[in-house]
Amino acid sequence: MSRIAYVNGRYLPHGAATVHIEDRGYQFSDGVYEVIAVRNGVLIDGEWHMERLQRSLSELQIRMPMAAAALNVVLRETARRNRFREGIVYLQISRGVARRDHPFPSPDTPPALVVTARRTPPMSARVIAEGVGVISQPDIRWDRCDIKSISLLPNVLVKQAARVQGAFEAWQVDQDGFVTEGASTNAWIINSEGHLITRPVENAILNGITRRRLIALARAQDMTVEERPFTLAEAKSAREAFLTSTTAFVLPVVRIDETVLGNGRPGSHTMGLRQLYMNFLAEKTLETD
Ligand SMILES: Cc1ncc(COP(=O)(O)O)c(C=O)c1O
C-alpha cells in the first residue's frame, strides 16, 4: 500500500513529497514536531498533543499554520489515507522558507507543515515480557528540553550509543547526577514502598503525554506518584524501573548499564501499569468508534 504525506496544503505520494531546500527546519532545525498514536482512526490524547504543540510553537514565536481544528482534520485525514489500524502520525512545523539568515524572516512568511503517518507493528511480546536495558549517558542538551524542537542531534547520538551497546534506550544524566529522561522516552523508577518516581516537568525534560496520562491513571488508582528528580544511583538500586512514550507505551527496564534490577525480570508494578495504560488505549478506541 502506498503511503501518503501532507505537505503545505497537498496530499502526495510519500516518495514525491518534498520540502524546499531553504526550509528553516532543514537549515536551522527551526521548528517543532509531535508524534501521536492513532488507533482505529482515533488520535490518542490528541488534545494534549495539540496543547503541547501550541506551547512549543509559542515559546519559539512560530505561528500555527492553521487553526487547531483544521490541523486536526489534516492529521486524521493523513492517517485515514494511509489505512492502518495501529500507527502514528508525525507532524512537523517549521518557521517556513526564506533566504538563509539567522534572524526570523519577515512575519508574513508562512510556517511550513509536513504530516506523515505510518503503521507501527505491535511491540514484540518477548520484549515486553523480558524488559529492556538502558545505558546512562551525560545529558549534553540545551536548557529548553520542554520544547519539542526538531533539533535532536544529542538525542540521536545517545540513542545510537544505546544501540551500539545493545540497549533499548539511553537515560541522560545531568551534571548533578540526576536522570533527566531518555532520548525519546520519559524515565521512571519504583521504590520499595511501591511509589512511582519520575522527574518533575520543567525545562530539563519533555512533558511526555504518556507520562502525563500514566500519572493521571495511577493517581486514579490511589497509587503514589512522586514527581521529583532521582539520581542514577537511586535508579540502579530501585525495585523496578520503566520508560514511557507514545510508541513504547509503558516498557519495563530491567538493566541500567551493567546493573541488573531485582531478579532481572519486569516487576509486577510495572506490568500492572502497562496493563492500566493498555486498558486506557482500548477504552479510548471504543468510545469514539
Ligand atoms: C525527549 C523525549 N522525552 C520524552 C518523550 C515521550 O513523550 P510522549 O509520551 O509524548 O511520546 C519523547 C517522545 O518523543 C521525547 O522525544
PDBQT file of the ligand as one rigid body, heavy atoms in Angstrom, charges set to zero:
ROOT
HETATM    1  C1  LIG A 301      12.990  13.623  24.726  1.00  0.00    +0.000 C 
HETATM    2  C2  LIG A 301      11.679  12.935  24.864  1.00  0.00    +0.000 A 
HETATM    3  N1  LIG A 301      11.199  12.653  26.091  1.00  0.00    +0.000 NA
HETATM    4  C3  LIG A 301      10.030  12.022  26.270  1.00  0.00    +0.000 A 
HETATM    5  C4  LIG A 301       9.262  11.615  25.186  1.00  0.00    +0.000 A 
HETATM    6  C5  LIG A 301       7.964  10.902  25.413  1.00  0.00    +0.000 C 
HETATM    7  O1  LIG A 301       6.894  11.782  25.150  1.00  0.00    +0.000 OA
HETATM    8  P1  LIG A 301       5.473  11.234  24.664  1.00  0.00    +0.000 P 
HETATM    9  O2  LIG A 301       4.940  10.384  25.771  1.00  0.00    +0.000 OA
HETATM   10  O3  LIG A 301       4.675  12.487  24.466  1.00  0.00    +0.000 OA
HETATM   11  O4  LIG A 301       5.705  10.460  23.412  1.00  0.00    +0.000 OA
HETATM   12  C6  LIG A 301       9.707  11.891  23.892  1.00  0.00    +0.000 A 
HETATM   13  C7  LIG A 301       8.915  11.491  22.730  1.00  0.00    +0.000 C 
HETATM   14  O5  LIG A 301       9.271  11.664  21.613  1.00  0.00    +0.000 OA
HETATM   15  C8  LIG A 301      10.939  12.570  23.725  1.00  0.00    +0.000 A 
HETATM   16  O6  LIG A 301      11.411  12.847  22.498  1.00  0.00    +0.000 OA
ENDROOT
TORSDOF 0
